[in-house]
Amino acid sequence: MSELSIVLNGEPRRVPASVTLEQLLAGLGLDPRGVVVELNRQIVRRPALAATPLKDGDAIELVHFVGGG
Amino acid sequence: MAELLTGPDTGLDTPLVIAGQSFRSRLFVGTGKYRSNEQMVAAIEASGAECVTVAVRRVDLDRRQETGILHHLDPAKYFLLANTAGCYSADEAIRYARLAREAGFNEFVKLEVIGDQETLLPDVEGLLLAARQLVREGFAVLAYTNDDLITALRLEQAGCAAVMPLASPIGSGLGLLNPYSIRTIKRRLGVPVIVDAGVGTASDACLVMEQGVDGILLNTALAEAQDPVSMARAMGLATEAGRLAFLAGRMPKRESAVPSTPVKGMVS
C-alpha cells in the first residue's frame, strides 16, 4: 500500500505511506514550533514528531493560538 | 505599553499576584473579534494590559493566510493566558487546556465550561470537575464562573489560582448586574477575584474595580467599540480609577444633604 487514509483537522486526506508527523508538517509548510500536534487524542511532543510514523486511519489535530477572550 | 498612573511603581497600589506571577496592570484583555490584527495590537498596547487571553483552534490548512495570533502579538511582551472558550464539557475543556500548555508558554489556563449556547453561562458542575483535574495536573486554573458565592468557594477549595465571576453574560456589555454578589465573593475568597465578561464601557470597569476585586478581564468592549484604541485607553484609566477609589475608601452615603461650605460667618 503506497498511501494512507488519515483524518487531518476533521478532513479526510491521503498521504504517502511511511510518512512521519514531522514530514506531514513540513509538507504543509508548518513550523513545528508554532503548532501543537494531537494524534488520536494524544499530544505528540515536538521531539517525538520525527519518530512518529502515520498509520492508516490516524486522526490528527494541528492547533495553534488564535484570538479569543 | 501605556503607562500606569497609579500602578505599583507609584506606591499607590501593589502588584496583582496570581500563582506566583506578578502583574502591574489589573486589566486583562482578550484578543478576539477585532477588525484587524493591527487594531488589536494597538488597542492592547493602549490598554496597558500585560496579560492577554488567547484561544486554541485548528490551524487553517487551506488558506495560507496566517491566522495564528503569535504572528502579530509578541509573546515576549505579553503574558499569554489560554482559554477553553467554546468547550461544553469538562473533558473537552481539559483537552483544550492540555493542548494550550503544550504550546509551551506557561501552566495557566482560563477555564471555561459553558452550559448554554444562548447565554454562554457556565456549567458549574463541569467547571468544578475540570478544575479539580487540571489542578491535579499542575495547571494554574483561573476559573470563569457566574456570580454565585458557593460555586466560587468550591472553585477555591478545588485549588483554583483565581476565580473569575462574570459581571454579566459574555459579549453582552450589560455591565455589573449584581455588585452585591461580586463584593461578597471578593470578601469571602482568599484567592484573587478577577471579574470576567460583561463590562461594556469605562464606567462599568470603574464600578467593578470599586467593589474591591483584584482585576478585570474584557474583550468585546474594546473590539466592538467604534474606536477600540481610545476605548482601550479609557478602560485602562477606569480600571486604575476604580482601584484607587476602592483603596481610598469612599465617603458614606447619606439620605440628607450636609453642607460642604461653612454655615458660620454668613453676612446678615
Interface residues (C-beta under 8 A of the other chain):
Chain A: L8 N9 G10 E11 L28 G29 L30 G34 V35 V36 E38 R41 I43 R45 E61 L62 V63 H64 F65 V66 G67 G68 G69
Chain B: G30 T31 G32 K33 Y34 M40 T53 V54 A55 V56 R57 R58 V59 L61 R64 T67 G68 I69 L70 L80 A82 N83 A85 R95 R98 L99 A100 E102 A103 I170 G171 A197 L217 L218 N219 T220
